[in-house]
Amino acid sequence: MKTIVLDMEWTDTCTGGKYPQNSGKDILHNEVIQIGAVCIHETGTSIETGETFIVNVCPVVLGKVKKDVQKLTGLSYEELRKSGCRFKTAFQAFQTFIGNEPVRILTWDTQDQEVLEENMRFWHLNYENEPVFIDLQCLCGQYLFPGAERKSVENSLAALQMEPFGELHNALDDAVNEARIFARVSGAMNALTTYNPFYFVCGKVSDPQKFKIYMNLSRPQIFEIIHQDRICSMDMENVGQVIIPRFSHNGKYIKVWHCENIFMAEYTRISKDKTCVYAYVREITLTELDKIKNWHTIHKARKEEWLRRVHSDAR
């Protein structure tokens, strides 16, 4: 399986308290301005970097780069107009870089994946070769900095006494630095299938009702758990109406309740070896609710299309 470390830079699109929408009412909260990636592979007991990818993207929706982002990344709107391309072109180039073989993409936290797929939805794009995403920040936190809070790329390099490669907040240089940090994990490639994707949640959630791990399960047991009304235990008085039934999205299951004046979401993942279920529940913001609603709409459309094909084939 091909392994790629991905990093991106983006600018938020809020203008006058509002975010842009496309004709399908998809909201663009963050517009990508740079995509960087590096292939990694295992050589003996070490991790080596290989082919690299970088592309600048002109933010045509917002029409500018906000000052704080420009200061952080060094990317100005004028530069991106000259050196950048449209997101559709950049994404197609990135898909060519991914190739056709099975691929897993490592990102520092999950926000890069969320922003990438938000831009994909806005421009009505889909993966040609859908990857498996892995939270590299979570993995490295578990194996390199156990017991510590989440660390940024910069702080992780400092903790490991490593000099940064290139410029921080350059997408390609950050991807290379993330690969270098990952290489410090003992048995790094094996850790990709054994790490706990809810490691930080487990460490921070003090209420045991809000986090649950099911271990050493058979496939029928996993199926039974996924179909429970509530996987995490929750106070019945605080559980209101289900407004989004449990559905699958990018390797996890999500379900949303409206509880009095708040919204609660339960997130569930099945371990790579299909023996464990991790679940947690937390309050979500209206922005997060909008994202989940969009994901659920896409999920329903894909399921309906699949059912149409099945019925067509049956005839």
C-alpha positions in Angstrom: 0.0 0.0 0.0 1.3 3.4 -0.9 1.8 5.8 2.0 1.7 9.6 1.6 2.0 12.4 4.2 -0.2 15.3 3.2 -0.2 18.9 4.5 -2.2 22.0 3.3 -2.5 25.7 3.9 -5.8 27.5 3.6 -7.6 30.8 4.4 -11.0 31.1 6.1 -13.7 32.6 3.8 -15.9 34.4 6.3 -16.8 37.9 5.0 -19.3 40.0 6.9 -20.2 37.1 9.2 -21.2 34.9 6.2 -19.6 32.1 4.3 -19.9 31.5 0.5 -22.2 28.8 -0.8 -22.4 27.0 -4.1 -25.5 26.2 -6.1 -26.0 23.0 -4.1 -25.9 25.1 -0.8 -22.5 23.6 0.2 -20.7 26.0 2.5 -17.0 26.8 2.0 -15.5 27.7 5.4 -11.9 27.4 4.4 -10.4 27.8 0.9 -7.2 25.8 0.1 -4.2 27.9 -1.0 -1.4 25.2 -1.1 -1.2 21.4 -1.2 2.0 19.6 -0.3 2.7 15.9 0.0 5.6 13.4 0.2 5.6 9.6 -0.3 7.3 7.5 2.4 8.4 3.9 2.5 10.0 1.5 4.8 13.7 0.6 4.2 14.7 -2.1 6.7 13.9 -0.5 10.0 13.9 3.1 8.9 11.4 5.4 7.1 12.6 7.1 3.9 11.0 9.9 2.0 10.5 9.7 -1.8 8.6 11.5 -4.5 7.2 15.0 -3.5 4.3 17.1 -4.6 3.5 20.8 -4.2 1.0 23.1 -5.9 -0.2 26.6 -5.1 -4.0 27.3 -5.4 -5.5 30.7 -6.2 -8.4 31.4 -3.8 -11.0 32.5 -6.4 -13.9 32.2 -4.0 -12.6 34.6 -1.3 -10.5 36.6 -3.8 -7.8 37.3 -1.3 -5.6 35.9 1.4 -6.3 37.1 4.8 -3.5 39.0 6.5 -2.9 36.6 9.3 -2.6 33.7 6.9 -0.3 35.7 4.6 1.9 36.4 7.6 1.9 32.8 8.6 2.5 31.2 5.2 4.3 34.0 3.3 1.7 33.4 0.5 0.1 36.6 -0.9 -2.9 36.8 -3.2 -0.8 38.4 -5.8 1.7 35.6 -5.7 -1.0 32.9 -5.9 -2.6 34.6 -8.9 0.7 34.3 -10.7 1.9 30.9 -9.5 -1.4 29.2 -8.5 -4.1 27.3 -10.3 -7.8 26.6 -9.7 -8.6 24.0 -7.0 -10.0 21.6 -9.6 -6.7 21.6 -11.4 -4.7 21.2 -8.2 -6.9 18.4 -7.0 -6.6 16.5 -10.3 -2.8 16.9 -10.1 -2.9 15.5 -6.6 -5.0 12.5 -7.7 -2.4 11.8 -10.4 0.3 12.0 -7.7 -1.7 9.5 -5.5 -2.0 7.0 -8.4 -4.2 4.0 -8.7 -2.8 1.6 -6.1 -4.4 1.4 -2.6 -3.2 4.4 -0.6 -3.2 5.7 2.9 -2.8 9.4 3.6 -1.2 10.7 6.9 -2.2 14.1 8.1 -1.3 16.1 11.2 -4.6 16.1 13.0 -7.8 15.5 10.9 -8.4 19.1 9.8 -6.4 18.8 6.5 -8.8 15.9 5.5 -11.8 17.9 6.5 -10.7 21.0 4.6 -9.7 19.0 1.5 -13.1 17.3 1.4 -15.0 20.5 2.1 -13.3 22.0 -1.0 -14.0 18.9 -3.0 -17.8 19.1 -2.1 -17.9 22.8 -3.0 -16.4 22.2 -6.4 -18.4 18.9 -6.9 -15.3 16.7 -7.0 -14.8 13.1 -5.9 -11.8 10.8 -5.3 -10.8 8.6 -8.2 -8.9 6.4 -5.8 -10.4 6.9 -2.3 -7.6 6.8 0.4 -7.6 5.7 4.0 -6.8 8.7 6.2 -4.7 8.4 9.4 -4.3 11.0 12.1 -0.5 11.3 12.4 -0.7 13.8 15.3 -2.7 11.3 17.3 -0.4 8.4 16.4 2.8 10.3 17.3 1.2 11.6 20.5 0.5 8.1 21.6 3.9 6.5 20.8 6.3 9.5 21.1 4.7 11.7 23.8 2.5 9.5 25.9 0.6 11.4 28.6 1.3 14.8 27.0 -1.2 17.1 25.3 -1.5 17.4 21.5 1.7 18.9 20.0 2.1 21.0 16.9 4.7 20.0 14.3 7.0 22.8 15.5 6.7 21.7 19.2 7.1 18.0 18.2 10.3 18.8 16.4 11.6 20.8 19.4 10.7 18.0 21.8 12.6 15.5 19.7 15.5 18.0 19.3 15.2 18.0 15.6 15.9 21.1 13.4 13.0 21.9 11.1 13.4 21.1 7.4 12.7 24.1 5.2 10.1 26.7 6.2 7.3 26.0 8.7 3.8 26.5 7.2 5.0 25.7 3.8 2.8 22.7 2.9 5.6 20.5 1.4 8.1 21.3 4.1 5.6 20.6 6.8 4.7 17.3 5.2 8.5 16.4 5.2 8.8 17.4 8.8 5.8 15.3 9.7 7.3 12.3 7.9 10.6 12.9 9.9 8.6 12.9 13.2 6.8 9.8 12.2 10.1 8.1 11.4 11.0 8.3 15.1 8.1 6.0 16.0 9.4 2.5 16.7 7.9 0.1 14.2 6.3 3.1 12.5 4.5 1.2 9.6 3.0 -1.3 12.0 1.8 1.5 14.3 -0.4 2.7 11.4 -2.7 -0.3 12.1 -2.4 -0.4 15.9 -2.7 3.1 17.1 -5.8 4.3 18.9 -7.6 7.0 16.8 -9.3 8.4 19.9 -6.1 8.5 22.0 -6.4 12.2 22.8 -10.2 12.0 23.4 -9.6 9.1 25.8 -7.1 11.1 27.8 -9.2 14.2 28.0 -12.7 12.9 28.6 -13.1 12.6 32.4 -16.7 11.4 32.2 -16.5 7.6 31.5 -20.0 7.8 30.0 -18.6 9.9 27.1 -16.0 7.3 26.0 -16.2 3.6 25.4 -13.8 1.0 24.1 -14.9 -2.6 23.2 -12.0 -5.0 22.9 -11.4 -8.4 21.3 -14.6 -8.6 19.3 -15.7 -11.0 16.6 -17.3 -9.6 13.5 -20.9 -10.4 14.6 -20.2 -8.6 17.9 -19.0 -5.5 16.0 -22.1 -5.6 13.9 -24.3 -5.9 17.0 -22.5 -2.9 18.6 -22.8 -0.7 15.5 -26.6 -1.3 15.5 -27.1 -0.3 19.2 -29.2 2.8 19.8 -26.4 4.2 21.9 -22.8 2.9 21.9 -21.6 5.3 24.6 -23.7 5.4 27.7 -25.5 8.7 28.2 -27.8 10.2 30.7 -31.3 9.5 29.4 -32.6 12.9 30.5 -30.0 14.6 28.3 -30.7 12.5 25.2 -33.3 14.1 23.0 -34.4 13.5 19.5 -32.2 11.8 16.9 -31.9 14.2 14.0 -29.2 12.4 12.0 -29.2 8.6 12.2 -25.9 6.7 12.4 -24.1 6.7 9.1 -20.6 5.9 7.9 -18.2 8.6 6.8 -14.5 8.3 6.1 -14.0 5.2 8.2 -16.1 6.3 11.1 -19.8 6.3 12.1 -21.6 9.4 13.2 -25.0 9.9 14.9 -26.5 13.3 16.1 -29.0 14.1 18.8 -30.8 17.4 19.5 -30.8 17.7 23.3 -32.7 20.7 24.7 -30.6 23.6 23.3 -27.5 21.7 22.3 -26.5 19.1 19.7 -24.6 16.0 20.7 -22.7 13.7 18.3 -21.5 10.2 18.8 -18.4 9.2 16.8 -17.5 5.5 16.4 -14.5 3.9 14.8 -13.7 0.2 14.2 -10.0 -0.7 14.5 -8.0 -1.6 11.4 -7.8 -5.3 12.6 -11.6 -5.4 13.1 -11.4 -6.5 16.7 -12.1 -3.2 18.6 -14.7 -0.5 18.6 -13.9 3.0 19.9 -16.7 5.5 20.5 -17.1 8.8 22.2 -19.8 11.5 22.4 -19.5 15.3 22.7 -21.4 18.5 22.1 -20.9 20.0 18.6 -21.2 23.5 17.2 -23.7 24.6 14.6 -20.8 24.8 12.1 -19.9 21.1 12.8 -23.6 20.2 12.5 -23.7 21.8 9.1 -20.7 19.7 8.0 -22.3 16.5 9.3 -25.5 17.3 7.6 -23.6 17.7 4.3 -21.8 14.4 4.9 -25.1 12.6 5.6 -26.7 14.0 2.4 -23.8 12.7 0.4 -24.0 9.3 2.1 -27.7 9.0 1.4 -27.2 10.0 -2.3 -24.5 7.3 -2.7 -26.6 4.7 -0.9 -29.6 5.5 -3.1 -27.4 5.3 -6.2 -26.0 1.9 -5.1 -29.6 0.6 -4.5 -30.7 1.7 -7.9 -27.7 -0.2 -9.5 -28.5 -3.3 -7.4 -32.2 -3.3 -8.5 -31.2 -2.6 -12.1 -28.8 -5.5 -12.1 -31.5 -7.8 -10.5 -33.8 -7.1 -13.4 
